[in-house]
Amino acid sequence: MRYIWAFILAASVAPITYLFSIPCGFSCAQCPLGGICILAYPLIFLGVIIIKFIRKIKSLISKIA
Amino acid sequence: MNRFEILKKNKWRYISFIIGFLLLVSPFALLIRLEFWITGNLAEPSIHYACLRMPIGWIFRGAVNYLISRPEMTAFIIGVLGLSLFLGPIFCGWLCPVGAVSEAISRIIPLPNKFRIHIKDTNITSALRYGFFAGYITIYILIGLKLSGDWIGSICCRFCASTILQNLAAGIFGWLLPTYGSIEYWGTASIIVLISWLIIGGIFTYGGRGWCLFFCPLGAFSNLLYKVGAKLGFYRITYNKDKCSHCKKCNLVCPMWAIKSDHSVETALCINCKECVNICPTGALTMKWGKENATK
């Protein structure tokens, strides 16, 4: 059942992405965000990495304490 | 076996990646240039002429005459898919410049593996890969049937990693060819693809083949044909469980997460790169022709 859900989830990604990207695909930086999405993705990933490091640091401190 | 020994053992594969870049990516595009020279096409050759979406769109639109009037595109698709049936997806594993660049970036940037995405269940990876492929084909058909309007076709190029690679190459090597003009498909979607292909798919994915695994329709199609070809007894990877020492070295080097939990190879994901065959210390993984000892 897990595999079927994974398949359905992945199959819906491309059509949904196309629907969402139609307005901005033709006019980059013309939208109210002014192209902020260019920065958003790297920032999200940077955030994930920082959170991972903070968890490590916290566990290290708790071990020492 | 350290990183340099792996590089040495697979040197022909890495050399062929450079050849693949020179064959397909403008301003070089030597293969497409040759095709254009034979067919008398005066257009500027680029990887744009090795497109999967357009021929499928033409078929569903009923414009089959394009398949004849654009022979370079038809020949490329038939060539890649035909090779996949008889020899496995060797285009993906040995020539594709898009996969080569992301794989190279993954190896160059020494990010610890704990920060990298790695799905170990090959069935989940296959379900995600072929699910996305099904969604992609739906879009092709919609474009082909003109249900979504013709203009959506150019949006596909914005989501194409090959186009992004072509634009990057134009920026770096464009000065070599004064008449060369890059394909103008830069935009928000291109940046998202660039991030998904090189950053998420390259740096943050184990093996650096995230784009190939989940988003490349040509790769998924090639692997379906490889699966059929392997069942029919064409050139394929085989696993001998009696020889296997369960050292898991194959698991560590496979860029496509194609090694199953029992250490056999999932042909729906394997790109015949032979990294696992070259690293296997007992010879449990080998390449074979013929019907006997079918791939497990």
Interface residues (C-beta under 8 A of the other chain):
Chain A: R2 Y3 I4 A6 F7 I8 L9 A10 A11 S12 V13 A14 P15 T17 Y18 S21 I22 C24 G25 F26 C28 A29 G35 C37 I38 Y41 P42 F45 I49 K52
Chain B: F115 N123 I124 S126 A127 L128 R129 Y130 G131 F132 A134 G135 Y136 T138 I139 S148 I152 I155 R158 F159 W186 G187 T188 A189 I191 I192 I195 I199 I200 F204 F214
